[in-house]
Amino acid sequence: MKYIKLLAMTLLMCFVATSCSEKEPDFSWSPVDNSKARVQVMYMTPVASNVANRIYRLVINDKVYENKGAALINNYNGTPGGLASIFYDVDAGPLHIQMFKQPANMKYQYSANGTDWHATRNDGDTQMRLSKDGETWTEAEPIVNNRLGLKNWDDALIYDQTSPAVEAGKHYSVVVHLLDKQPTVIERGEIPLITTSNTAEYAAVRFYNFMFEDGETPYPNKIQLRLKNTETGVYENVCDPIGFGEATPWFTPSVIKTSYNSSGSQRRDLDLIVVDPATGAEIEALKYTRSNGSEATFTDYWTLAIGRGYSWWLCGTRGATTFPVQITNWTCR
């Protein structure tokens, strides 16, 4: 047993010596290219959020972005998505942006057992039509999850506009809000980070206004964001009111950590006040039309985590039932 212990100690010392060698670890990495601008494309058009209105292909300055045949952007959302602070690198200057919906007659390419097939689904079809060497096959095949690429994109182009210029080294939201209008470009700016001697006590939020009055008309009044004070229960103004296509500066709502052994989060309630753009006078709480046609006063809430950054996007149409007003949340840090 004594010799076994000595052998184990020797092996452990060899392992430690190897681990503490002077050889630097080799990681694959690439430096940040500050000659590029970084953009996220937001899709805030006042149309129903359904399959027919999803974006399947995005082109920025002739560079194509796709998602293996699946939808790339849903309504009231953006791309690249899924993670905080992910951007497309683009050359500085104006951006030529094209967006494509799903083609009316979709064509897919499918390979199985070494054979290349072609499949189409016309409007109204419930399943794919397979063909090979000009011969049509009627039996169904589970090919939807085996797409190699959508074809016939020419009939699916729904947006073709050029944005204002973006600058190298900066981050931007490029917001498509009407399909026949130039996109709005908003620089993201630095997300504030506030800490104390023990832990962060705040989140960071920026509020964007892309709410429409109807399917073609931006809402004409300004909007004042208010947060409910967690101690008094009173709603308090946050930043100045903003008009359509504008954003507040970053602000830092407090997050009270109630559980010591946790990362810390808290619910923050909000409402919106209509402001006259000419006089600056507050008019009333924002009212909107629900999907069932009834009128309601807009309220909402989001759970904020300590140290995280969020952008709140006011979107939808105030007076329509098919795409009522909502705030969509986009995590930035």
C-alpha positions in Angstrom: 0.0 0.0 0.0 2.9 2.4 0.8 4.3 1.9 -2.7 0.9 2.5 -4.3 0.6 5.8 -2.4 4.1 6.8 -3.5 3.3 6.0 -7.1 0.1 8.0 -7.0 2.0 11.0 -5.5 4.6 10.8 -8.3 1.9 10.7 -11.0 0.2 13.7 -9.5 3.4 15.7 -9.3 4.1 14.9 -13.0 0.6 16.0 -13.9 1.0 19.3 -12.0 4.4 19.9 -13.6 2.9 19.3 -17.0 -0.1 21.6 -16.3 2.2 24.4 -15.2 4.4 24.3 -18.3 5.4 27.6 -20.0 3.5 26.6 -23.2 0.8 29.1 -23.9 -2.7 27.6 -24.6 -3.6 27.8 -28.3 -7.1 29.2 -29.0 -8.6 30.0 -32.3 -9.5 33.6 -32.4 -9.7 36.6 -34.7 -9.2 40.3 -33.8 -12.1 42.8 -33.8 -12.2 44.6 -37.2 -12.8 48.2 -36.3 -13.0 49.1 -39.9 -16.5 47.5 -40.0 -19.8 48.7 -38.6 -22.0 46.3 -36.7 -25.8 46.0 -37.3 -28.9 44.2 -36.1 -31.8 44.3 -38.5 -35.2 44.8 -36.8 -38.5 43.9 -38.5 -41.2 46.2 -37.1 -43.7 46.4 -40.0 -47.4 46.6 -38.9 -48.5 43.3 -40.3 -49.8 40.2 -38.7 -47.1 37.9 -37.1 -47.7 34.7 -39.2 -45.8 32.4 -41.5 -46.8 34.5 -44.6 -45.0 37.6 -43.2 -41.8 36.0 -42.0 -38.5 36.8 -43.6 -36.6 33.8 -45.1 -33.7 35.6 -46.7 -31.9 38.9 -45.9 -29.4 40.5 -48.2 -27.1 43.4 -47.0 -24.9 44.9 -49.7 -25.2 41.8 -51.8 -24.2 39.5 -48.9 -26.9 36.8 -48.3 -28.1 35.7 -44.9 -30.3 32.6 -44.5 -31.2 30.0 -41.9 -31.0 26.7 -43.8 -34.4 27.2 -45.4 -36.2 28.1 -42.1 -37.5 31.6 -41.2 -34.7 34.1 -40.4 -36.8 36.9 -38.9 -40.3 36.8 -37.4 -42.4 40.0 -37.1 -41.5 42.3 -34.2 -38.1 40.7 -33.9 -34.7 41.0 -35.4 -31.6 39.3 -36.7 -29.0 38.0 -35.7 -31.0 36.7 -32.7 -30.7 34.1 -30.0 -27.8 35.6 -28.1 -27.1 39.0 -26.6 -25.0 41.5 -28.6 -24.6 39.5 -31.8 -24.2 41.6 -34.9 -23.5 41.4 -38.6 -20.2 43.1 -39.7 -20.8 45.4 -42.6 -18.8 48.0 -44.5 -19.3 51.6 -43.4 -21.6 53.6 -45.6 -25.2 53.2 -46.8 -26.7 49.7 -46.6 -28.6 48.2 -49.5 -31.1 45.9 -47.8 -33.3 43.3 -49.4 -35.8 41.1 -47.6 -37.5 38.0 -49.0 -40.6 36.2 -47.7 -41.3 32.6 -48.4 -41.9 32.1 -52.2 -45.5 31.6 -53.2 -44.5 28.3 -54.9 -41.7 26.9 -52.9 -39.1 24.7 -54.5 -36.8 22.5 -52.5 -33.9 20.3 -53.3 -33.7 17.0 -51.5 -31.2 14.1 -51.5 -31.9 10.6 -50.3 -29.9 7.4 -50.8 -27.7 9.1 -53.5 -30.7 10.4 -55.5 -31.5 14.0 -56.1 -35.1 14.9 -55.9 -37.0 18.2 -56.4 -40.0 19.1 -54.4 -42.6 21.9 -54.8 -45.5 23.0 -52.7 -48.0 25.3 -54.4 -50.5 27.6 -52.7 -53.1 25.4 -51.0 -51.1 22.2 -51.0 -51.0 20.2 -47.8 -47.9 18.2 -48.8 -45.0 18.3 -51.1 -45.0 17.1 -54.7 -41.9 15.1 -55.6 -40.4 14.7 -59.0 -37.3 13.1 -60.5 -36.1 13.2 -64.1 -39.4 14.8 -65.2 -41.5 12.1 -63.6 -44.0 13.1 -60.9 -44.5 11.0 -57.8 -47.6 11.3 -55.7 -46.5 9.6 -52.4 -45.6 11.9 -49.5 -42.1 12.2 -48.3 -40.8 13.7 -45.0 -38.6 16.2 -46.7 -39.5 19.4 -45.0 -36.8 18.8 -42.4 -34.3 17.9 -45.1 -34.1 21.1 -47.1 -31.0 21.9 -48.9 -32.1 25.3 -50.1 -35.1 27.3 -51.2 -35.3 28.3 -54.9 -37.2 30.7 -57.1 -36.5 33.7 -54.9 -37.4 36.3 -57.5 -41.1 36.3 -56.7 -40.4 36.6 -52.9 -38.7 40.0 -52.8 -40.8 42.3 -50.6 -38.3 44.9 -49.4 -35.6 46.7 -51.4 -34.3 49.9 -49.8 -31.0 51.7 -49.0 -30.4 53.0 -45.5 -28.6 56.1 -44.2 -24.8 55.6 -43.8 -23.4 53.7 -40.8 -20.0 54.4 -39.4 -17.1 52.0 -38.8 -16.6 50.8 -35.2 -20.2 51.6 -34.1 -23.2 49.4 -33.4 -26.6 50.1 -34.9 -30.2 48.9 -35.0 -31.5 49.1 -38.6 -35.2 49.1 -38.3 -37.5 48.2 -41.2 -40.9 49.7 -40.4 -42.7 50.1 -43.8 -41.9 47.9 -46.8 -41.8 50.9 -49.2 -39.8 53.2 -46.9 -36.1 53.7 -46.1 -35.2 52.0 -42.8 -34.5 54.0 -39.7 -31.0 53.7 -38.3 -30.3 54.2 -34.6 -26.9 53.9 -33.0 -27.0 51.6 -30.0 -24.5 53.5 -27.9 -22.7 52.2 -24.8 -24.7 50.1 -22.4 -24.2 51.6 -18.9 -22.8 49.4 -16.2 -23.3 50.5 -12.6 -21.9 48.5 -9.7 -21.5 49.0 -6.0 -18.9 47.6 -3.6 -20.8 44.3 -3.3 -22.8 43.7 -6.4 -24.6 45.4 -9.3 -27.9 46.8 -8.2 -29.3 47.9 -11.6 -30.3 46.7 -15.1 -29.9 48.8 -18.2 -32.9 49.5 -20.6 -33.5 51.5 -23.7 -37.0 52.2 -25.0 -37.8 52.4 -28.8 -41.1 53.7 -30.3 -42.3 52.0 -33.6 -46.0 52.0 -32.9 -48.4 52.7 -35.7 -51.9 54.2 -35.7 -53.1 52.1 -38.6 -51.5 49.8 -41.1 -49.7 52.6 -42.9 -49.6 55.6 -40.5 -47.0 56.0 -37.7 -48.6 57.1 -34.4 -48.5 60.9 -34.5 -48.2 61.7 -30.7 -45.2 61.2 -28.5 -45.1 58.5 -25.8 -43.9 58.9 -22.2 -42.6 55.7 -20.6 -43.3 55.3 -16.9 -42.1 52.7 -14.4 -43.9 51.8 -11.2 -41.9 52.7 -8.1 -41.5 49.4 -6.2 -41.7 51.1 -2.8 -44.5 53.7 -3.3 -46.5 52.0 -6.1 -46.5 55.3 -8.0 -45.8 55.3 -11.7 -42.9 57.7 -12.5 -41.7 59.2 -15.8 -38.5 57.7 -17.3 -36.5 59.9 -19.7 -38.3 62.4 -22.0 -41.2 61.4 -24.3 -40.2 60.1 -27.7 -41.9 60.1 -31.1 -42.2 57.4 -33.8 -38.8 56.1 -34.9 -37.0 57.5 -31.8 -35.4 55.9 -28.7 -34.7 57.1 -25.2 -31.2 57.2 -23.8 -30.1 54.2 -21.8 -31.5 54.3 -18.3 -30.8 52.1 -15.2 -33.8 50.9 -13.3 -33.0 49.5 -9.9 -33.3 45.8 -9.3 -33.8 44.8 -5.7 -32.2 41.5 -4.9 -34.5 39.7 -2.4 -32.7 36.4 -2.3 -29.1 36.6 -1.3 -27.9 33.4 -2.9 -29.1 34.2 -6.4 -28.1 36.3 -9.4 -30.9 38.7 -8.6 -34.0 39.8 -10.6 -37.2 41.7 -10.1 -40.5 42.4 -11.8 -40.8 46.1 -13.0 -44.3 47.3 -14.1 -44.7 50.0 -16.7 -47.4 52.1 -18.5 -47.4 54.6 -21.3 -48.7 58.2 -21.4 -49.7 60.0 -24.6 -47.9 63.4 -25.0 -48.9 66.3 -27.4 -45.8 66.8 -29.6 -46.5 70.5 -30.1 -47.0 71.5 -26.4 -45.4 68.7 -24.5 -48.5 68.3 -22.4 -49.5 64.9 -21.1 -52.9 63.9 -22.6 -53.9 60.5 -21.2 -52.8 57.0 -20.7 -52.3 55.1 -24.0 -55.3 53.1 -25.1 -55.3 50.5 -27.8 -57.6 47.9 -29.5 -57.4 44.3 -28.3 -57.6 41.4 -30.7 -61.3 41.0 -29.7 -62.1 44.6 -30.7 -62.4 46.0 -27.2 -60.5 49.0 -26.0 -58.0 48.7 -23.2 -55.4 50.9 -21.3 -51.9 49.7 -22.1 -49.9 48.2 -19.2 -47.0 45.7 -19.2 -44.2 44.4 -17.1 -40.8 42.7 -17.5 -38.6 40.9 -15.2 -35.1 42.5 -15.1 -32.0 40.8 -14.0 -29.1 42.6 -12.2 -26.4 43.7 -14.6 -28.3 42.7 -17.8 -29.1 45.1 -20.7 -32.5 45.2 -22.5 -34.1 47.1 -25.4 -37.9 47.5 -25.2 -39.6 47.9 -28.6 -43.1 49.4 -28.7 -44.6 48.1 -31.9 -47.9 47.0 -33.5 -50.9 49.1 -34.4 -52.9 51.0 -31.8 -56.3 50.8 -33.6 -56.2 47.4 -35.3 -57.3 44.0 -33.9 -55.0 41.8 -36.0 -51.7 43.2 -34.6 -52.4 45.1 -31.4 -49.8 47.1 -29.5 -47.1 45.3 -27.7 -43.7 45.7 -26.3 -41.1 43.1 -27.4 -38.0 42.6 -25.4 -34.5 42.2 -26.9 -31.6 41.2 -24.6 -28.5 43.3 -25.3 -26.1 42.1 -22.6 
